[in-house]
């Protein structure tokens, strides 16, 4: 079972951080579980819904064309309202009843995944700067090449379209990775059967 193997790979520090994160996100549990189902494509139309939502959002940004200050302050207002209202509305919409064991386990897996992702990001960041200390010339060439490539891509593609594509890809990534691992497993099983039949 995936949950059992996830627990064996968790360090004591990550387990403590997961418990703190679960406590902090307790009011968001139902919303995160629903969002998890959408991002993991539990229904066939969920990827289209994600693409439609991001497209509508970025089309509205294109139409409204807010200034940077307006965009930043509006985003902070929306995040503040969500942080205040979502736990209140979630308890009224979904009820305050105890969630099932499977939902609690999935919520724990989500929080564990968030903590692991955070640690992977910080470890990658540290190793990137360790690479800078070990091989400064290679670091300089790599950073310069990547930044020049990004600058060229940014010059060729409109900022909003590029941001839309990146955000849509990031939101579709959990479902894509599940599909890839599913089909990779199928191909591996086919190869194993073929080897057994030889």
C-alpha positions in Angstrom: 0.0 0.0 0.0 1.3 3.5 -0.9 0.5 5.1 2.4 2.6 2.5 4.3 5.6 3.0 2.1 5.2 6.8 2.4 5.3 6.5 6.2 8.5 4.4 6.2 10.3 7.1 4.1 9.3 9.9 6.5 12.0 11.2 8.9 11.0 12.1 12.5 11.3 15.8 11.6 9.1 15.4 8.6 6.5 13.5 10.8 6.5 16.4 13.2 6.1 19.0 10.4 3.3 16.9 8.9 1.4 16.8 12.2 1.8 20.6 12.5 0.7 21.1 8.9 -2.4 18.9 9.5 -3.3 20.9 12.5 -2.9 24.2 10.6 -4.9 23.0 7.6 -7.6 21.3 9.6 -10.2 23.9 8.4 -9.2 23.3 4.8 -9.4 19.5 4.9 -12.5 19.1 2.8 -11.4 21.7 0.3 -7.9 20.1 0.0 -9.5 16.6 -0.5 -11.8 17.9 -3.2 -8.9 19.8 -4.9 -6.8 16.6 -4.6 -9.4 14.6 -6.5 -9.5 17.3 -9.2 -5.7 17.4 -9.6 -5.4 13.6 -9.6 -8.1 13.4 -12.3 -10.5 11.2 -10.4 -13.1 11.9 -13.1 -12.3 12.0 -16.9 -13.5 15.6 -17.3 -11.3 17.0 -14.5 -8.3 17.9 -16.7 -10.7 19.8 -19.0 -12.1 21.6 -16.0 -8.6 22.6 -14.9 -7.7 23.9 -18.3 -11.0 25.7 -18.6 -10.6 27.3 -15.2 -7.0 28.5 -15.8 -7.9 29.8 -19.3 -10.9 31.7 -18.0 -8.8 33.2 -15.2 -6.0 34.3 -17.5 -8.5 35.6 -20.1 -10.1 37.8 -17.4 -6.6 39.0 -16.5 -6.0 39.8 -20.1 -9.3 41.6 -20.4 -9.0 43.6 -17.1 -5.3 44.3 -17.6 -4.7 45.3 -14.0 -1.5 47.2 -13.0 1.1 45.3 -11.0 0.1 47.1 -7.7 -3.6 46.3 -8.3 -2.8 42.7 -9.2 -0.7 42.2 -6.1 -3.1 43.9 -3.7 -6.1 42.0 -5.2 -4.3 38.7 -4.8 -3.5 39.4 -1.2 -7.1 40.5 -0.5 -8.4 37.2 -2.1 -5.9 35.1 -0.2 -6.8 36.8 3.1 -10.5 36.4 2.5 -10.0 32.7 1.6 -7.9 32.1 4.7 -10.6 33.6 6.8 -13.8 32.4 5.0 -12.9 28.9 3.8 -12.7 27.2 7.2 -16.0 28.8 8.2 -17.8 28.0 5.0 -16.3 24.5 4.7 -17.6 23.5 8.1 -21.1 24.8 7.1 -21.1 23.2 3.6 -19.5 19.9 4.4 -20.7 19.7 8.0 -18.6 19.3 11.1 -19.0 15.6 11.2 -15.9 13.5 11.5 -14.4 12.4 8.2 -14.0 8.8 7.3 -10.8 7.0 7.9 -9.9 6.9 4.2 -10.4 10.7 3.9 -8.3 11.3 7.0 -5.6 9.0 5.6 -5.7 10.8 2.3 -5.5 14.1 4.1 -2.4 12.8 5.9 -0.9 11.7 2.6 -1.5 15.2 1.1 0.2 16.9 4.1 3.1 14.4 4.0 3.5 15.1 0.3 3.5 18.8 0.9 6.2 18.5 3.6 8.3 16.2 1.4 8.0 18.5 -1.6 9.1 21.4 0.6 12.1 19.4 1.8 13.0 18.3 -1.7 12.9 22.0 -2.8 15.1 23.2 0.0 17.5 20.3 -0.5 17.7 21.1 -4.3 18.2 24.8 -3.4 21.1 23.9 -1.0 22.7 21.5 -3.5 22.5 24.2 -6.2 24.5 26.6 -4.0 26.9 23.8 -3.0 27.4 23.3 -6.8 28.2 27.0 -7.0 30.9 26.6 -4.4 32.4 23.4 -5.9 32.3 24.4 -9.5 31.9 28.2 -9.9 32.7 28.3 -13.6 30.2 25.6 -14.5 27.6 27.3 -12.2 28.2 30.6 -14.0 27.8 29.0 -17.5 24.7 27.0 -16.5 23.0 30.0 -14.9 23.9 32.3 -17.8 22.6 29.8 -20.3 19.3 29.1 -18.5 18.6 32.8 -18.0 19.5 33.8 -21.6 17.2 30.9 -22.8 14.4 32.1 -20.5 14.9 35.7 -21.7 14.7 34.6 -25.3 11.5 32.5 -24.7 10.0 35.4 -22.8 10.7 37.7 -25.8 9.1 35.3 -28.2 5.9 34.4 -26.2 3.5 36.9 -24.5 4.0 37.0 -20.7 0.4 36.2 -19.9 0.3 33.3 -22.3 3.6 31.9 -21.0 2.3 32.2 -17.4 -0.9 30.5 -18.4 0.9 27.6 -19.9 3.2 27.2 -16.9 0.4 27.4 -14.4 -1.8 25.0 -16.4 1.1 22.5 -16.7 1.8 22.7 -13.0 -1.8 22.1 -12.1 -2.0 19.1 -14.6 1.3 17.7 -13.4 -0.1 15.4 -10.6 -2.6 13.8 -13.0 0.1 13.5 -15.7 2.5 11.8 -13.3 -0.2 9.3 -12.2 -1.0 8.5 -15.9 2.7 8.1 -16.7 3.4 5.8 -13.8 0.2 3.8 -14.6 1.2 3.3 -18.2 4.8 2.7 -17.4 3.7 0.0 -15.0 1.6 -1.6 -17.7 4.5 -1.6 -20.2 6.8 -3.1 -17.5 4.3 -5.9 -16.8 4.0 -6.6 -20.5 7.8 -6.9 -20.8 7.9 -9.2 -17.8 5.2 -11.4 -19.3 7.0 -11.5 -22.6 10.3 -12.5 -20.9 8.5 -15.3 -19.0 6.9 -16.6 -22.2 10.3 -16.8 -24.0 
